[in-house]
Amino acid sequence: MSRLDSFIRRITAQRDCLDRAFALIGDLPGTILELGLGNGRTYNHIREGCPGREVFVFERKVSAHPVDIPDTEHLIEGDLFETLPGALSRIGQSAALAHIDIGSGRPERDARIAAFISAELPALMAEAAVILSDQELDLPGWTVRDLPEGVAPGRYFFYSRGL
Ligand SMILES: C[S@@+](CC[C@H](N)C(=O)[O-])C[C@H]1O[C@@H](n2cnc3c(N)ncnc32)[C@H](O)[C@@H]1O
């Protein structure tokens, strides 16, 4: 497969998983958390797909397209290892959906952050909620959901609770 085909497949999978997550949360109450703003593409897609939802973004170093930089209330800047614990008091409402896209391609680093997110993120989530992650998480009590058709296993990880 060419690199272009591989890129298209990855981005298509990301969009299809996000669209599935939007359908799953429907009108459940709660905010949306975006862990890893990057260029802001998925943040943009989330806002388009979930109009009216508050979206809070965690990012270490903002370098997104200017139209996709959240306002200061919704941007939680800094390293996740520092910003995630206790974020609920700042956000004020638990989340219906969290989307995690923080992979670095360095297995040791990614395993460390996945373990940290597994431990800290559930406290920020509503009783009925969805987590979509580029990293495999360890979430006792959460259900592992099937991926949308055509998304290769291991490309994304889908979890829900209370649905
Ligand atoms: C792959 S990019 C996200 C791409 C984004 N979903 C998009 O569509 O443009 C990953 C982002 O996660 C951020 N990130 C990685 N590790 C982080 C950490 N420990 N704390 C905060 N942000 C982190 C990086 O700075 C980077 O911007």
The ligand as a Gaussian input file, in Angstrom:
#p B3LYP/6-31G(d) Opt

LIG

0 1
 C       -1.406000      13.527000      16.429000
 S       -1.570000      15.113000      17.142000
 C       -3.312000      15.326000      17.211000
 C       -3.908000      15.539000      15.851000
 C       -5.330000      16.060000      15.877000
 N       -6.245000      15.033000      16.311000
 C       -5.740000      16.607000      14.529000
 O       -6.716000      16.119000      13.953000
 O       -5.073000      17.534000      14.051000
 C       -1.123000      14.787000      18.803000
 C       -1.121000      16.016000      19.691000
 O       -1.052000      15.581000      21.047000
 C       -0.260000      16.471000      21.783000
 N        0.302000      15.775000      22.956000
 C        1.052000      14.658000      22.939000
 N        1.409000      14.318000      24.192000
 C        0.861000      15.250000      25.025000
 C        0.885000      15.450000      26.427000
 N        1.563000      14.616000      27.238000
 N        0.213000      16.493000      26.929000
 C       -0.468000      17.341000      26.118000
 N       -0.525000      17.203000      24.763000
 C        0.139000      16.170000      24.228000
 C        0.849000      16.882000      20.804000
 O        1.418000      18.125000      21.164000
 C        0.087000      16.923000      19.482000
 O       -0.350000      18.228000      19.188000

